[in-house]
Amino acid sequence: MRLSVVVPFYRAVDFIPAAMQNLARQAQPGVEFVLVEDGSGDDTRDELHRWADKVPGARVVDLDVNRGLGGARNAGIDAAQGRYLTFLDADDWYGPGYLSDLVDAIELFGCEFVRVDHVQVRDRTRRVIRSPEGRRNEVFAPRESILPSERSSGIDYPYAWAGIFDLQQIPRGRLHFDPLHTCEDRPWLWRLYLDAASHAVVGLHGLFYRREVAGSLTQIGDERQLHFLDAFALILNDLDRRPNLDPRIHHKAVRSFCAIIAHHLSLDARFAPEVRDLLHRRASAALYDIDRDELAKVFGAMGDRRVDALQSLMRRTGTR
């Protein structure tokens, strides 16, 4: 088997016909579609099995309980039989020939993984979103794509599906996700960029990513949205365990964390009052847990209204 495509489905009945028709157009010898039914408890399972019988290379992995996106992907990773691995979400789709181009790219460079661009879809609007990494069509260490600390870089492009991974070079366990409901891609990507030895970035943009889907976790303002705090706790704890780490990498992680906290604070009106209060308390506590000198350096480098919002939160909440 050449390529495994892992596609989790959770209460996705409305997306299944279009998703499966799209996969059928990508079907070819050596490609399997690992469809993970994530304990939906509705008609998703029956519908998925019905459609899977019509798509060459498709098979369904049934989960008895809902594991969330990361857990469903993990089940798909463990079931994958291909040398190469990629991901797709149930509400997104591929353009013509995309999977062939993706495999051609990683076979050309022979590296552990390849990162690609994508097309963002908002209603009828389409926009190509490029990885911030400027080095294209060359093999280099992914750790080099974490820096610079003060500008966007490859690590700031946290989409698991924007790439392809060689399972002969990367242990499956390294590709497993943490059990988070949101932001699961970030600690996953940080570990991958720190541990892998080689990767490349190419200008392929055949994956269409649907934004602002009603009912998706990114659009629901409940407590699961706060898992970004847990995600960055995992990242920072991992960095603390690595000896002789370039201090600029730690600075980058703290800066990214501060920027995301500020982003959620700017949108906190979408949360119910009790969730908003929890966001404020947990975010403030997380900021107080960061080394004072490190936080001062990050605030000085950011130097904008986001810093005012973060400092105001810390003064107002005062959680240690």
C-alpha distance (Angstrom), angle and dihedral (degrees) to the residues before:
residue distance angle dihedral
M1 . . .
R2 3.80 . .
L3 3.82 104.6 .
S4 3.80 137.1 15.5
V5 3.81 119.4 -160.5
V6 3.82 112.4 -161.2
V7 3.82 113.8 -154.3
P8 3.84 119.3 176.9
F9 3.81 118.9 -155.9
Y10 3.80 123.5 -163.3
R11 3.80 119.8 171.0
A12 3.78 87.0 -28.3
V13 3.81 102.0 139.3
D14 3.80 92.7 133.3
F15 3.82 92.5 54.4
I16 3.79 99.0 44.6
P17 3.85 100.1 85.9
A18 3.81 94.4 50.8
A19 3.80 92.6 39.9
M20 3.78 93.9 51.7
Q21 3.79 94.0 43.9
N22 3.80 88.1 53.3
L23 3.80 92.5 49.4
A24 3.80 90.4 48.3
R25 3.81 88.4 59.0
Q26 3.82 89.2 53.7
A27 3.82 94.4 47.4
Q28 3.79 116.1 123.0
P29 3.81 138.2 145.8
G30 3.80 111.9 -68.6
V31 3.82 95.3 24.3
E32 3.80 122.6 106.7
F33 3.79 128.5 -173.5
V34 3.81 111.8 -145.7
L35 3.80 104.0 -159.2
V36 3.80 111.2 -165.1
E37 3.80 115.2 -158.7
D38 3.80 101.5 -156.1
G39 3.81 102.3 -152.2
S40 3.80 93.3 -82.1
G41 3.80 96.5 167.6
D42 3.80 92.2 -148.6
D43 3.81 134.1 76.9
T44 3.81 93.7 -61.7
R45 3.82 94.3 98.6
D46 3.79 96.8 50.5
E47 3.79 92.7 43.4
L48 3.79 92.2 47.8
H49 3.80 93.0 51.7
R50 3.79 90.8 47.4
W51 3.79 92.2 53.7
A52 3.81 95.4 39.7
D53 3.79 89.6 64.7
K54 3.81 88.2 62.1
V55 3.83 98.3 50.7
P56 3.82 119.6 76.6
G57 3.80 111.0 -124.7
A58 3.81 95.3 14.5
R59 3.79 122.9 131.8
V60 3.79 131.8 167.0
V61 3.79 127.6 -128.6
D62 3.82 108.5 -160.2
L63 3.81 119.3 -151.9
D64 3.79 117.3 -160.5
V65 3.80 93.8 -150.0
N66 3.78 132.3 30.7
R67 3.80 110.4 -96.4
G68 3.79 99.4 176.1
L69 3.79 126.0 -117.8
G70 3.80 95.4 -61.3
G71 3.80 94.0 47.5
A72 3.80 91.7 47.0
R73 3.79 90.4 50.6
N74 3.81 89.4 50.1
A75 3.80 90.2 55.1
G76 3.79 89.2 50.3
I77 3.80 92.4 48.5
D78 3.80 90.7 52.2
A79 3.82 91.5 49.0
A80 3.82 95.6 45.4
Q81 3.81 116.3 115.8
G82 3.80 100.0 -176.7
R83 3.78 127.4 100.1
Y84 3.79 90.0 -128.9
L85 3.79 127.4 47.2
T86 3.78 134.9 -159.0
F87 3.80 136.5 164.6
L88 3.79 137.2 -131.8
D89 3.80 130.4 -177.6
A90 3.80 117.4 -132.7
D91 3.81 95.3 -114.4
D92 3.82 95.8 48.3
W93 3.79 129.3 75.0
Y94 3.81 146.6 -160.7
G95 3.77 129.6 -113.8
P96 3.83 121.1 -129.5
G97 3.79 114.4 -63.6
Y98 3.79 94.0 0.7
L99 3.80 98.0 131.9
S100 3.80 92.9 49.0
D101 3.80 90.2 51.1
L102 3.80 90.6 47.6
V103 3.80 93.4 53.8
D104 3.80 91.2 43.9
A105 3.81 89.3 55.5
I106 3.80 96.9 53.8
E107 3.80 92.3 42.4
L108 3.80 89.9 51.2
F109 3.81 94.1 54.0
G110 3.80 99.4 31.8
C111 3.81 92.0 -149.0
E112 3.80 130.4 138.4
F113 3.78 94.8 -99.8
V114 3.79 142.4 -7.2
R115 3.80 126.2 -143.0
V116 3.81 122.6 -150.3
D117 3.80 141.1 -172.4
H118 3.81 123.2 -111.5
V119 3.79 144.1 -157.5
Q120 3.80 117.1 -107.5
V121 3.80 114.9 -145.2
R122 3.81 123.1 -156.8
D123 3.79 110.4 170.8
R124 3.82 101.9 -57.8
T125 3.80 96.1 -18.9
R126 3.81 119.2 105.4
R127 3.81 124.2 -166.7
V128 3.80 130.2 172.8
I129 3.81 110.6 -126.7
R130 3.79 113.3 -159.7
S131 3.76 127.0 -156.4
P132 3.82 108.2 -106.0
E133 3.81 88.7 -125.4
G134 3.80 107.1 106.5
R135 3.80 98.4 -165.3
R136 3.77 107.6 93.4
N137 3.78 134.8 -176.7
E138 3.80 96.3 9.3
V139 3.79 134.0 100.4
F140 3.81 118.2 -118.0
A141 3.79 140.3 145.1
P142 3.82 112.1 -74.1
R143 3.81 89.5 -139.1
E144 3.82 86.0 70.9
S145 3.81 88.2 61.2
I146 3.81 92.9 61.2
L147 3.79 91.5 73.2
P148 3.00 150.2 98.9
S149 3.78 93.0 69.9
E150 3.81 96.5 -154.7
R151 3.80 98.9 48.7
S152 3.78 135.7 50.8
S153 3.78 113.8 -84.8
G154 3.78 139.0 168.7
I155 3.80 92.9 -73.0
D156 3.82 88.7 61.3
Y157 3.81 90.9 64.4
P158 3.82 97.4 79.2
Y159 3.79 103.6 178.8
A160 3.80 116.7 127.8
W161 3.80 91.2 -164.4
A162 3.83 92.7 56.6
G163 3.77 94.7 87.4
I164 3.78 151.5 24.4
F165 3.81 127.8 -109.6
D166 3.81 132.6 -153.1
L167 3.81 109.8 -132.8
Q168 3.80 90.8 -165.7
Q169 3.80 89.1 63.8
I170 3.83 102.1 30.4
P171 3.83 119.7 56.9
R172 3.80 110.4 -124.3
G173 3.78 91.3 -124.8
R174 3.78 90.6 61.7
L175 3.80 88.7 60.0
H176 3.80 94.5 52.5
F177 3.80 117.5 114.8
D178 3.80 128.7 -132.9
P179 3.85 116.7 -110.7
L180 3.80 96.5 -98.4
H181 3.80 127.0 136.6
T182 3.81 94.0 -146.5
C183 3.81 135.3 16.0
E184 3.81 90.9 25.8
D185 3.81 90.5 138.4
R186 3.82 94.6 64.5
P187 3.83 104.0 64.9
W188 3.80 87.3 37.3
L189 3.81 91.4 55.5
W190 3.81 94.3 43.5
R191 3.81 91.3 54.5
L192 3.79 91.2 46.6
Y193 3.81 93.4 49.6
L194 3.79 92.1 47.5
D195 3.81 97.4 45.1
A196 3.81 105.4 35.9
A197 3.80 120.6 86.0
S198 3.79 102.1 -153.2
H199 3.77 142.3 25.3
A200 3.79 141.9 147.4
V201 3.80 136.3 -149.1
V202 3.81 121.4 -140.8
G203 3.79 134.0 -176.4
L204 3.79 96.0 -115.9
H205 3.81 113.2 136.9
G206 3.78 108.7 173.4
L207 3.80 98.6 124.2
F208 3.80 115.7 93.5
Y209 3.81 112.7 -150.6
R210 3.78 115.5 -160.7
R211 3.82 112.8 -143.9
E212 3.81 128.6 -159.0
V213 3.78 98.0 17.3
A214 3.80 109.5 177.9
G215 3.79 110.8 -110.3
S216 3.81 95.6 18.4
L217 3.80 116.6 131.1
T218 3.79 91.5 -113.5
Q219 3.80 87.8 61.8
I220 3.81 98.6 43.0
G221 3.80 116.6 87.0
D222 3.79 99.8 -150.6
E223 3.78 133.8 119.0
R224 3.80 92.7 -80.3
Q225 3.80 88.1 72.0
L226 3.80 88.0 67.0
H227 3.79 91.5 67.4
F228 3.80 87.2 96.1
L229 3.81 84.5 79.2
D230 3.80 90.6 56.0
A231 3.80 90.6 44.9
F232 3.79 93.3 56.3
A233 3.80 91.7 43.0
L234 3.81 86.3 59.0
I235 3.81 91.2 48.4
L236 3.81 95.2 48.7
N237 3.80 93.2 44.1
D238 3.79 89.7 51.1
L239 3.81 91.4 50.9
D240 3.80 91.2 49.3
R241 3.81 89.5 57.4
R242 3.81 94.0 54.5
P243 3.83 114.1 91.5
N244 3.80 120.9 -139.1
L245 3.80 92.8 11.1
D246 3.79 115.4 171.0
P247 3.85 102.7 -102.9
R248 3.79 89.3 -138.0
I249 3.81 88.7 67.1
H250 3.80 91.8 55.9
H251 3.80 89.1 46.5
K252 3.80 89.1 52.6
A253 3.81 92.1 52.6
V254 3.81 93.2 48.6
R255 3.79 91.4 47.2
S256 3.80 91.8 50.3
F257 3.80 90.2 48.6
C258 3.80 92.0 51.1
A259 3.80 91.5 48.4
I260 3.81 92.2 52.0
I261 3.80 92.8 46.6
A262 3.80 88.8 52.3
H263 3.81 90.0 48.7
H264 3.81 92.3 53.8
L265 3.80 91.3 45.7
S266 3.80 89.5 54.8
L267 3.82 89.3 55.2
D268 3.79 99.2 38.0
A269 3.82 93.2 116.7
R270 3.82 87.5 80.2
F271 3.80 90.7 65.7
A272 3.78 126.2 86.3
P273 3.83 110.6 -108.9
E274 3.80 94.3 -103.2
V275 3.82 92.3 49.6
R276 3.80 91.0 46.1
D277 3.80 89.8 52.7
L278 3.79 90.5 49.2
L279 3.81 90.5 49.8
H280 3.80 90.9 52.8
R281 3.80 94.3 47.2
R282 3.79 96.2 44.7
A283 3.81 94.5 43.0
S284 3.79 92.1 49.3
A285 3.81 91.4 48.3
A286 3.80 90.1 50.3
L287 3.81 91.4 51.7
Y288 3.80 91.4 49.7
D289 3.81 89.2 52.0
I290 3.81 91.2 60.9
D291 3.79 117.3 92.4
R292 3.81 108.7 -90.8
D293 3.79 95.4 -130.6
E294 3.80 92.1 47.3
L295 3.79 92.1 49.6
A296 3.81 91.3 48.5
K297 3.81 90.1 52.9
V298 3.79 91.2 49.8
F299 3.80 93.3 47.8
G300 3.79 90.1 48.4
A301 3.80 91.9 51.1
M302 3.81 93.9 46.5
G303 3.80 93.2 47.2
D304 3.79 98.8 170.9
R305 3.80 141.5 99.4
R306 3.77 91.4 -70.9
V307 3.80 88.2 69.6
D308 3.81 90.0 52.5
A309 3.81 89.4 53.6
L310 3.81 93.0 48.8
Q311 3.79 94.7 46.3
S312 3.79 90.7 46.8
L313 3.80 89.7 51.9
M314 3.80 91.8 51.4
R315 3.80 93.0 48.5
R316 3.78 93.0 45.3
T317 3.78 98.2 43.9
G318 3.77 99.8 30.2
T319 3.78 94.3 -170.3
R320 3.76 117.7 165.7
